[in-house]
Amino acid sequence: MLEGKTYLITGIADENSLAMYVAKKIKENGGQVVCTGLGVSKHHSKLSDKAKAFLNKTYDDFQKSVHSVLGKKTHTEILDVTLPESIEAFCEKLISKNIQLDGFLHAIAMDKTIRNKVVKPLLDVSFQEFCDTMEVSAYSLISLTSHLFKNNLLNADSSICSLSYIAASKVTFHPYRNISIAKAALERITVELADELGRKNGTRVNCLRFSPYMGSKAGNATLNEQDVQFAHRKSPLGNALPEDLAYEVLNLLRPNGRTTGEIRHVDGGYNIMG
Ligand SMILES: NC(=O)c1ccc[n+]([C@@H]2O[C@H](COP(=O)([O-])OP(=O)(O)OC[C@H]3O[C@@H](n4cnc5c(N)ncnc54)[C@H](O)[C@@H]3O)[C@@H](O)[C@H]2O)c1
């Protein structure tokens, strides 16, 4: 289905990341992937030793898991979406290696107002915390797309997918405050980009809301087991699995689709419940 197609996969932290399931599904269907992970780059300035050690370990975990799950030859690069120079350097790498993309998965989120599964009330969230979460989790869809476009790295009829959560539009049973606003922005960005890019060269942009999933680092840092079980019981089909999400992303990434600007639920039907 994806013979001759190449997709950028962001957001792999380890083998349990949702993005890893998508990358596997693309490869199973004959496509190629380029994977990016957070790591120290020459564009970082004034990093503390602690921050440097964290980023080095993050990149090491990312690279090991990509090579063991997707194969040693899989192309890996550093990408920090908060640094325009890092995005540009990544684009230059793709150009130097003659790689053109047929789309990408945005699977990036960060919210420092959630610590040890405890979430700051919105009234205590600082402007800086608000902007940091927005920059990483929402604006990055614009900046990454823009850099790829301006460097002519996205083929016509490309497809872009990002990952969201029901909290973008409804107050959830577990506290999910600051990041829910960034997810709402991510979904709105999806719709606006779908119009802008569809008219430009047929590029599609869609977003998928997934069930709560504790297997990943981000999920484990945020969710409680009882919250996941609650969603599982409330959903007519039970919580969707990462494989279900990967299958749906594959469907949206495949060439010649006519679906764009869609906010799609892969959540076992949780969203229809009152
Ligand atoms: N786990 C869930 O329950 C769930 C449910 C619905 C949607 N999602 C979304 O799925 C996506 C992937 O999350 P996951 O659950 O697989 O967790 P994960 O921890 O595996 O992935 C989050 C990724 O974001 C990356 N990231 C953070 N800051 C970055 C930066 N500045 N530059 C580049 N990358 C950065 C991390 O390195 C990590 O790879 C996120 O957008 C998340 O909100 C998760």
The ligand as an SDF file (V2000), in Angstrom:
LIG
                    3D

 44 48  0  0  0  0  0  0  0  0999 V2000
   -0.9770    8.2960   26.2090 N   0  0  0  0  0  0  0  0  0  0  0  0
   -2.2230    8.7120   26.0490 C   0  0  0  0  0  0  0  0  0  0  0  0
   -3.1160    8.3850   26.8510 O   0  0  0  0  0  0  0  0  0  0  0  0
   -2.5960    9.5800   24.8760 C   0  0  0  0  0  0  0  0  0  0  0  0
   -3.9460    9.6780   24.5040 C   0  0  0  0  0  0  0  0  0  0  0  0
   -4.2970   10.5060   23.4290 C   0  0  0  0  0  0  0  0  0  0  0  0
   -3.3140   11.2390   22.7770 C   0  0  0  0  0  0  0  0  0  0  0  0
   -2.0050   11.1340   23.1750 N   0  0  0  0  0  0  0  0  0  0  0  0
   -0.9960   11.9420   22.4510 C   0  0  0  0  0  0  0  0  0  0  0  0
   -0.1440   11.0840   21.7120 O   0  0  0  0  0  0  0  0  0  0  0  0
    1.0950   11.7660   21.5020 C   0  0  0  0  0  0  0  0  0  0  0  0
    2.2400   10.8130   21.8520 C   0  0  0  0  0  0  0  0  0  0  0  0
    2.1940   10.5360   23.2400 O   0  0  0  0  0  0  0  0  0  0  0  0
    2.5610    9.1170   23.8700 P   0  0  0  0  0  0  0  0  0  0  0  0
    1.4380    8.7580   24.7880 O   0  0  0  0  0  0  0  0  0  0  0  0
    2.9820    8.1570   22.8250 O   0  0  0  0  0  0  0  0  0  0  0  0
    3.7820    9.5000   24.8380 O   0  0  0  0  0  0  0  0  0  0  0  0
    5.3800    9.5450   24.5980 P   0  0  0  0  0  0  0  0  0  0  0  0
    5.9400   10.0520   25.8920 O   0  0  0  0  0  0  0  0  0  0  0  0
    5.8690    8.2670   24.1010 O   0  0  0  0  0  0  0  0  0  0  0  0
    5.5320   10.6580   23.4490 O   0  0  0  0  0  0  0  0  0  0  0  0
    5.6090   12.0550   23.6790 C   0  0  0  0  0  0  0  0  0  0  0  0
    6.7570   12.5420   22.8250 C   0  0  0  0  0  0  0  0  0  0  0  0
    6.8570   13.9740   22.7710 O   0  0  0  0  0  0  0  0  0  0  0  0
    8.2440   14.2510   22.5890 C   0  0  0  0  0  0  0  0  0  0  0  0
    8.5680   15.6410   22.8530 N   0  0  0  0  0  0  0  0  0  0  0  0
    8.3230   16.3760   23.9760 C   0  0  0  0  0  0  0  0  0  0  0  0
    8.8610   17.6140   23.8330 N   0  0  0  0  0  0  0  0  0  0  0  0
    9.4320   17.6670   22.5880 C   0  0  0  0  0  0  0  0  0  0  0  0
   10.1470   18.6640   21.8670 C   0  0  0  0  0  0  0  0  0  0  0  0
   10.3860   19.8690   22.3890 N   0  0  0  0  0  0  0  0  0  0  0  0
   10.5860   18.3750   20.6050 N   0  0  0  0  0  0  0  0  0  0  0  0
   10.3630   17.1590   20.0640 C   0  0  0  0  0  0  0  0  0  0  0  0
    9.7040   16.1520   20.7000 N   0  0  0  0  0  0  0  0  0  0  0  0
    9.2480   16.4200   21.9560 C   0  0  0  0  0  0  0  0  0  0  0  0
    8.8920   13.3040   23.6080 C   0  0  0  0  0  0  0  0  0  0  0  0
   10.2910   13.1930   23.3740 O   0  0  0  0  0  0  0  0  0  0  0  0
    8.1120   12.0340   23.3470 C   0  0  0  0  0  0  0  0  0  0  0  0
    8.7550   11.2700   22.3370 O   0  0  0  0  0  0  0  0  0  0  0  0
    1.0390   13.0440   22.3270 C   0  0  0  0  0  0  0  0  0  0  0  0
    0.6320   14.1190   21.5080 O   0  0  0  0  0  0  0  0  0  0  0  0
   -0.0510   12.7260   23.3370 C   0  0  0  0  0  0  0  0  0  0  0  0
   -0.6800   13.8800   23.8800 O   0  0  0  0  0  0  0  0  0  0  0  0
   -1.6270   10.3170   24.1970 C   0  0  0  0  0  0  0  0  0  0  0  0
  1  2  1  0
  2  3  2  0
  2  4  1  0
  4  5  1  0
  4 44  2  0
  5  6  2  0
  6  7  1  0
  7  8  2  0
  8  9  1  0
  8 44  1  0
  9 10  1  0
  9 42  1  0
 10 11  1  0
 11 12  1  0
 11 40  1  0
 12 13  1  0
 13 14  1  0
 14 15  2  0
 14 16  1  0
 14 17  1  0
 17 18  1  0
 18 19  2  0
 18 20  1  0
 18 21  1  0
 21 22  1  0
 22 23  1  0
 23 24  1  0
 23 38  1  0
 24 25  1  0
 25 26  1  0
 25 36  1  0
 26 27  1  0
 26 35  1  0
 27 28  2  0
 28 29  1  0
 29 30  1  0
 29 35  2  0
 30 31  1  0
 30 32  2  0
 32 33  1  0
 33 34  2  0
 34 35  1  0
 36 37  1  0
 36 38  1  0
 38 39  1  0
 40 41  1  0
 40 42  1  0
 42 43  1  0
M  CHG  2   8   1  16  -1
M  END
$$$$
